[in-house]
Amino acid sequence: MVNYEVTVHNSERFKAYTREYIYITLVGEKGQSKTTWLSGAKAFLGMVVHVFFVSICVSLLKQVKLFLLYHKKPLLFLNDDWFPTKIEVKPDTNEDYIFPLYTWITDSEKHYFREGQGLCKFIQLTYYCYKPITVRVYLNLRSKFASFTLTLNSCYVCFIYVKDHWKDDDFFGYQFLNGLNPMVIRRCDTLPDNFPVTDDMISKHSNGPSWLDQEIKCGNIFLCDYKLLDEVKTREIHGKQQYLAAPLVLLYKTADDKLVPIAIQLKQEPGPDNPIFLPTDSSHDWLLAKTFVRSAEFNLHELNFHLLRTHLLAEVFAVSTLRNLPMVHPLYKLLIPHTRYTLHINVLARKVLISENGVLTTVASSGGEGMFKILGDSLSSMTYRSLCIPDDIADRGMENIPNFYYRDDGLKLWNSLHRYNWLCNYPEEHFTEEEPRRLIQAFQNELMQLSDEIKKRNEKLVVRYEYLDPEKIGNSVTI
């Protein structure tokens, strides 16, 4: 019989300890140990590291391959969720076995963990300034800085440009391409029946009675339709019923490749109480119409393209991963770094943003009942093609319009991701072989090249487009 030293490491996070009974079983090449009770209730309170000894027959166990953990609630105690980070098993010999856990254990079921180094024991340091001791000093710093320099040139330039040009028609049109939400605009192949714009109305740009039809055929007319906001019930704020437009916006690509609005209708159904606003109207009327469009843009972007297509859609994958894949599965290991915070931030969103007293509910005109109508209608209209940027760009007819940086950068990034699809050919345990390592390096080099191209282009732009620079976006892009 040999005594194996078992060291249990708890997380330092809040309420990561447990009062419950913990049992372990070590599984080796030729058998397994008896189930051993690691002391009793309260054994894992207070300290982060706990050491126990388990007696095992060496000939029976050989190399430790698996670790079986059983979590049992003692009588009279409420359930305690437990977050162990790792367990080390050391026989009398020099070698030791490390079992990375890093997970909440919330039930009284048996949990299996595979032996294997979870994280490197040390960091490969490249520069002296990254020494762990130095970094720790900065993280724990409580004194004030005497002085420091903060460079905000790019932010300042953008701020100044927006302040000076926010009323301009070409900047208004530019935001549909490279602003917060480039997902609504599409090429107009046929003027909608509920948007009766005529050549006489747009005489500022029109050169004849059939000018609009001709420009539509040439692909120079674009449409933004916010029909998902139609008939949405708005809320009262400070006793006043709010208004939410469901506008239609017609835009024209000029000869110098600027995108400008030429007509705005704020409601879906035409009629005497629903005029079409034009650039030739008074400057105040035209600016007010554009402001209502920006308000509609905010509501649709936040609820459809942000909350639904980003947070809630990612939650489906996060929950399915946790429910259906064991932690040792290669797909689990691939997905969990990208989805590990999804549930946390979505719970916060439900509490802080869209709850009865949430920020979005109390501030936005669509807050409350209207918010859920927008979400429901958006989900019903969502297609898989709309989630794939090449298909979405093609379906909206946006392949050729110039200065569309979301399309340019997004398609390059998409193509890079699809060209280096190694998972289907190389199982995870073979990633140490030369060929997959070469492909990974080539993929990283291509992302660096795309990042350099974006930086060079942005040097020529007053308002830089950096959203899809691989150097600045998170790894969640792989989802």
C-alpha positions in Angstrom: 0.0 0.0 0.0 1.2 3.5 -0.9 0.0 6.8 0.5 -1.0 9.2 -2.2 -1.0 12.9 -1.2 -4.2 14.5 -2.6 -4.2 18.4 -2.6 -7.5 20.1 -3.3 -7.3 23.7 -4.4 -10.4 25.9 -3.9 -11.1 29.0 -5.9 -10.7 32.3 -4.0 -13.9 33.7 -5.5 -16.9 34.5 -3.3 -18.8 31.5 -1.9 -16.6 29.0 -3.7 -16.2 26.9 -0.5 -18.4 24.1 0.6 -19.6 22.4 3.8 -20.6 19.2 2.1 -18.9 15.8 2.2 -16.4 15.1 -0.6 -15.5 11.6 -1.7 -12.8 10.7 -4.2 -11.8 7.6 -6.2 -8.6 7.3 -8.2 -8.8 5.3 -11.4 -5.6 3.8 -12.9 -4.6 1.5 -15.8 -5.6 -1.7 -14.0 -8.2 -0.7 -11.5 -9.3 1.9 -9.1 -8.9 2.8 -5.4 -11.6 2.5 -2.8 -13.9 5.5 -2.4 -12.3 7.8 0.2 -13.9 10.4 2.3 -11.9 13.6 2.4 -12.6 14.5 6.1 -16.1 15.8 6.9 -18.3 18.9 6.6 -16.5 22.2 7.1 -13.3 20.6 5.8 -13.2 23.0 2.9 -14.1 26.2 4.7 -11.6 29.0 5.2 -8.5 27.8 3.4 -7.8 27.7 -0.3 -5.5 24.6 -0.2 -6.4 21.4 1.6 -4.2 18.3 1.8 -5.4 14.7 2.4 -3.8 11.2 2.1 -5.3 8.2 0.4 -3.9 4.6 0.7 -3.8 2.7 -2.6 -2.3 -0.6 -3.9 0.4 0.4 -6.4 0.1 -2.7 -8.5 -3.6 -2.1 -8.9 -3.5 1.5 -9.8 -0.3 2.1 -11.9 -0.7 5.5 -13.6 -3.6 7.7 -12.4 -5.8 8.4 -15.4 -9.1 9.5 -14.0 -10.4 11.2 -10.9 -13.9 10.5 -9.6 -15.4 13.1 -7.3 -18.6 12.7 -5.3 -20.2 15.7 -3.6 -22.8 14.8 -0.9 -24.9 17.2 1.2 -24.8 16.4 5.0 -28.0 16.5 7.0 -29.3 19.9 8.2 -27.2 21.8 5.7 -28.5 23.7 2.7 -26.9 22.9 -0.7 -23.4 24.5 -1.1 -22.2 25.1 -4.6 -18.5 24.4 -4.7 -15.8 25.7 -7.1 -12.6 23.7 -7.0 -9.8 24.8 -9.4 -7.6 21.8 -9.5 -6.6 18.6 -7.6 -3.0 17.3 -7.4 -2.3 13.7 -6.7 1.3 12.8 -5.6 2.5 9.2 -5.0 5.7 8.5 -3.1 7.5 8.7 -6.5 8.6 12.0 -7.9 5.9 12.2 -10.6 2.6 13.9 -9.8 -0.8 14.1 -11.5 -2.8 17.2 -12.0 -6.5 17.3 -12.6 -7.8 20.7 -13.8 -11.4 21.3 -12.7 -12.3 25.0 -12.8 -16.0 24.4 -12.6 -18.9 24.8 -10.3 -20.2 21.5 -8.7 -23.8 22.0 -7.7 -25.3 18.5 -7.3 -24.7 15.2 -5.6 -23.7 13.3 -8.7 -20.5 11.6 -9.6 -18.1 13.7 -11.6 -15.2 12.4 -13.7 -12.1 14.4 -14.4 -9.3 13.4 -16.7 -5.6 13.9 -15.8 -3.8 16.5 -17.7 -2.0 19.8 -17.4 -4.7 22.5 -17.6 -2.5 25.7 -17.6 1.2 26.2 -17.9 3.0 26.4 -14.6 4.9 29.5 -15.6 4.7 32.2 -18.2 7.3 32.5 -21.0 8.5 36.0 -20.4 9.7 38.0 -23.4 10.2 41.4 -21.9 11.5 42.4 -18.5 8.5 44.6 -17.8 6.2 41.6 -17.8 7.8 40.0 -14.7 5.0 38.6 -12.5 6.2 40.4 -9.4 6.1 43.7 -11.2 2.7 43.0 -12.7 1.4 42.1 -9.2 2.7 45.4 -7.8 0.8 47.3 -10.4 -2.4 45.3 -9.9 -2.3 45.9 -6.1 -1.3 49.6 -6.4 -3.3 51.9 -4.1 -1.2 55.1 -4.3 -1.9 57.9 -6.8 0.0 58.5 -10.0 2.1 61.7 -9.9 1.5 62.2 -13.6 0.7 60.3 -16.8 0.1 60.9 -20.5 -3.1 59.6 -22.1 -3.3 59.6 -25.9 -6.8 60.0 -27.3 -6.0 61.5 -30.7 -8.1 59.1 -32.7 -11.1 59.4 -30.4 -10.8 63.1 -30.3 -10.6 63.5 -34.0 -13.7 61.3 -34.4 -15.6 63.3 -31.8 -14.7 66.6 -33.5 -15.8 65.3 -36.9 -19.1 64.1 -35.5 -19.7 67.4 -33.7 -19.1 69.3 -36.9 -20.9 67.1 -39.4 -23.8 65.3 -37.6 -26.4 67.4 -39.5 -24.8 66.7 -42.9 -26.8 64.4 -45.3 -23.7 62.5 -46.5 -22.6 61.7 -42.9 -26.2 60.6 -42.1 -26.0 58.2 -45.1 -22.4 57.1 -44.2 -23.7 55.7 -40.8 -25.9 53.2 -42.6 -22.8 51.7 -44.1 -20.2 52.0 -41.4 -22.0 53.1 -38.3 -23.3 51.1 -35.4 -25.8 49.0 -37.5 -24.9 48.3 -41.1 -27.5 45.5 -41.2 -30.6 47.3 -42.4 -29.6 49.0 -45.7 -30.2 47.2 -48.9 -30.2 48.0 -52.6 -33.6 49.1 -53.8 -34.7 47.0 -56.9 -38.3 48.1 -56.7 -39.8 51.1 -54.9 -42.3 49.7 -52.2 -46.0 50.4 -52.8 -46.3 52.0 -49.3 -43.5 54.5 -50.1 -44.9 56.6 -53.1 -41.8 58.7 -53.9 -42.0 60.5 -57.3 -39.5 62.2 -59.5 -41.2 65.5 -58.9 -40.6 65.2 -55.1 -36.8 64.6 -55.5 -36.2 67.4 -58.1 -33.0 68.3 -56.3 -31.4 65.2 -57.8 -33.8 64.3 -60.6 -32.9 65.1 -64.2 -36.1 64.0 -65.8 -39.5 62.2 -65.4 -37.9 58.7 -65.3 -34.7 59.6 -63.3 -35.7 57.5 -60.3 -36.4 54.3 -62.3 -33.2 54.7 -64.2 -31.1 55.1 -61.0 -32.8 52.1 -59.5 -31.8 50.0 -62.6 -28.3 51.3 -62.3 -28.1 50.1 -58.6 -27.7 53.6 -57.2 -30.8 53.7 -55.0 -30.9 52.1 -51.5 -33.6 51.5 -49.0 -33.8 51.2 -45.2 -37.1 49.8 -44.0 -37.9 49.7 -40.3 -41.1 47.8 -40.7 -40.3 45.6 -37.6 -41.1 48.7 -35.5 -44.6 49.2 -37.0 -47.5 49.2 -34.5 -45.1 48.7 -31.5 -46.7 49.9 -28.3 -44.6 52.5 -26.7 -44.4 53.3 -23.0 -45.1 56.4 -20.9 -42.1 58.3 -19.5 -42.9 61.0 -16.9 -46.6 60.8 -17.8 -46.0 61.4 -21.6 -46.7 58.7 -24.2 -43.5 58.2 -26.2 -43.4 57.9 -30.0 -41.5 55.3 -32.0 -41.3 55.8 -35.8 -41.2 52.8 -38.3 -39.6 54.8 -41.1 -38.7 54.1 -44.7 -35.5 55.9 -45.9 -34.6 56.2 -49.5 -30.9 56.9 -50.2 -29.0 57.8 -53.4 -25.3 57.1 -54.3 -24.0 60.2 -55.9 -21.4 60.4 -58.7 -18.7 61.1 -56.1 -19.7 57.9 -54.2 -21.4 59.6 -51.3 -24.6 58.1 -49.9 -27.3 60.7 -49.2 -31.0 60.5 -48.1 -33.5 61.8 -50.7 -36.8 60.9 -49.0 -38.0 59.9 -45.5 -41.4 58.6 -44.5 -41.9 58.1 -40.7 -44.8 55.6 -40.8 -45.4 52.5 -42.9 -48.8 53.4 -44.3 -48.9 56.4 -46.6 -51.6 59.0 -46.1 -52.4 62.7 -45.4 -51.0 62.4 -41.8 -47.8 60.7 -43.0 -45.9 63.1 -45.3 -42.7 62.2 -47.1 -40.0 64.5 -45.8 -37.5 65.8 -48.4 -34.1 67.6 -48.4 -35.9 70.6 -49.9 -38.1 71.0 -46.9 -37.2 73.4 -44.1 -33.9 72.5 -42.5 -35.6 72.0 -39.1 -38.2 69.6 -40.6 -35.6 67.6 -42.5 -33.3 67.4 -39.4 -36.2 66.3 -37.2 -37.1 63.5 -39.7 -33.5 62.3 -39.7 -33.5 62.4 -35.9 -36.6 60.1 -35.8 -34.8 57.7 -38.1 -31.8 57.6 -35.7 -34.2 56.9 -32.8 -35.7 54.0 -34.8 -32.2 52.8 -35.6 -31.3 52.7 -31.9 -34.3 50.7 -30.9 -34.0 48.1 -33.7 -30.2 47.8 -33.3 -30.3 47.2 -29.6 -33.1 44.7 -29.5 -32.7 42.8 -32.8 -29.1 43.0 -33.9 -27.5 43.3 -30.5 -29.6 41.6 -27.9 -31.2 38.9 -30.0 -28.6 38.1 -32.6 -25.6 38.5 -30.3 -26.5 37.8 -26.7 -29.6 35.5 -26.9 -28.4 33.5 -29.9 -25.0 32.9 -28.2 -26.9 31.7 -25.1 -28.4 28.9 -27.1 -25.0 27.5 -27.9 -23.7 28.1 -24.4 -26.6 26.2 -22.8 -26.4 23.4 -25.3 -22.7 23.1 -24.8 -23.1 22.8 -21.0 -26.0 20.3 -21.3 -24.8 18.0 -24.0 -21.0 17.9 -24.1 -18.7 16.5 -21.4 -15.8 18.7 -20.3 -13.2 16.4 -22.0 -14.9 16.6 -25.4 -12.9 18.6 -28.0 -15.9 20.7 -29.0 -16.5 21.6 -25.3 -12.9 22.8 -25.0 -13.3 24.8 -28.3 -16.5 26.5 -27.3 -16.3 27.1 -23.6 -13.6 29.9 -23.7 -16.0 31.8 -26.0 -19.2 31.1 -24.1 -18.1 31.0 -20.5 -19.3 34.5 -19.7 -22.4 34.4 -21.9 -24.9 33.3 -19.3 -23.5 35.7 -16.7 -23.8 38.8 -18.9 -27.2 37.7 -20.2 -28.5 37.3 -16.7 -27.2 40.8 -15.9 -29.0 42.1 -19.1 -32.3 40.6 -17.9 -31.9 42.2 -14.5 -30.4 45.5 -15.4 -31.6 46.3 -18.9 -34.9 44.6 -19.8 -36.5 43.9 -16.5 -39.5 45.8 -15.3 -37.3 48.6 -13.8 -34.4 48.0 -16.2 -32.6 50.9 -18.0 -33.9 50.0 -21.5 -37.4 49.5 -20.2 -37.6 52.8 -18.4 -35.6 55.0 -20.9 -36.3 53.7 -24.4 -39.6 54.4 -26.1 -40.0 50.7 -26.9 -39.4 49.6 -23.3 -41.9 47.2 -21.8 -44.5 45.4 -23.9 -43.2 46.9 -27.2 -39.7 45.6 -26.5 -40.9 42.0 -26.5 -43.0 42.5 -29.7 -39.8 43.7 -31.5 -37.9 40.7 -30.2 -40.6 38.3 -31.3 -41.0 39.8 -34.8 -37.2 39.9 -35.2 -36.9 36.3 -34.3 -39.6 35.3 -36.7 -38.0 37.1 -39.6 -34.4 35.9 -38.8 -32.9 33.5 -41.3 -29.7 31.5 -41.2 -28.5 33.3 -44.4 -28.8 36.6 -42.6 -26.3 35.4 -40.0 -23.7 34.5 -42.7 -22.1 37.7 -44.0 -21.5 36.5 -47.6 -25.1 35.5 -48.0 -26.4 38.5 -46.1 -24.4 40.9 -48.3 -25.6 39.2 -51.5 -29.3 39.0 -50.4 -29.2 42.8 -49.6 -27.5 43.6 -52.9 -24.6 45.3 -51.2 -21.7 43.7 -53.1 -20.6 46.7 -55.1 -21.4 49.9 -53.2 -18.1 51.7 -52.4 -16.8 52.7 -49.0 -18.6 49.8 -47.3 -15.9 48.8 -44.8 -18.1 46.4 -42.8 -18.5 44.3 -46.0 -14.8 44.6 -47.0 -13.4 43.7 -43.7 -16.1 41.2 -42.8 -15.8 39.1 -46.0 -12.0 38.9 -45.7 -12.3 37.8 -42.1 -15.0 35.3 -43.0 -12.9 33.8 -45.8 -9.9 33.4 -43.6 -11.9 31.5 -41.0 -13.4 29.2 -43.6 -10.1 28.5 -45.4 -8.4 27.2 -42.3 -11.1 24.7 -41.1 -8.7 22.2 -39.5 -11.0 20.7 -36.9 -12.8 18.5 -39.4 -9.5 16.9 -40.5 -7.3 17.0 -37.4 -8.6 15.7 -34.0 -7.5 17.9 -31.1 -4.9 15.4 -29.8 -3.0 15.8 -33.1 -2.6 19.5 -32.9 1.0 19.0 -31.9 1.8 17.5 -35.3 3.6 19.5 -37.9 0.8 19.9 -40.5 -1.9 21.4 -38.3 0.6 23.6 -36.6 1.7 24.9 -39.9 -2.0 25.6 -40.8 -2.5 27.4 -37.5 0.5 29.6 -38.1 -0.7 30.4 -41.6 -4.1 31.3 -40.3 -2.5 33.6 -37.7 -0.3 35.2 -40.3 -3.4 35.9 -42.5 -5.2 37.6 -39.7 -2.1 39.8 -39.0 -2.0 40.7 -42.7 -5.7 41.7 -42.6 -5.0 43.8 -39.5 -2.2 45.6 -41.3 -4.4 46.3 -44.4 -7.1 47.8 -42.2 -4.6 50.0 -40.4 -3.2 51.3 -43.6 -6.6 52.1 -45.0 -7.7 53.8 -41.8 -4.7 56.2 -42.0 -6.5 57.8 -45.0 -9.9 58.0 -43.2 -11.0 60.8 -40.9 -13.5 58.4 -39.2 -11.6 55.1 -38.8 -13.4 51.8 -39.2 -11.7 49.4 -36.7 -14.6 47.2 -35.6 -13.4 44.1 -37.6 -9.7 44.5 -37.1 -8.6 41.0 -35.9 -6.2 42.7 -33.5 -9.1 44.5 -31.7 -11.9 42.1 -31.8 -12.2 39.2 -29.3 -11.8 35.5 -30.0 -15.6 35.1 -29.9 -15.4 35.8 -33.7 -14.7 32.1 -34.1 -18.3 31.4 -33.1 
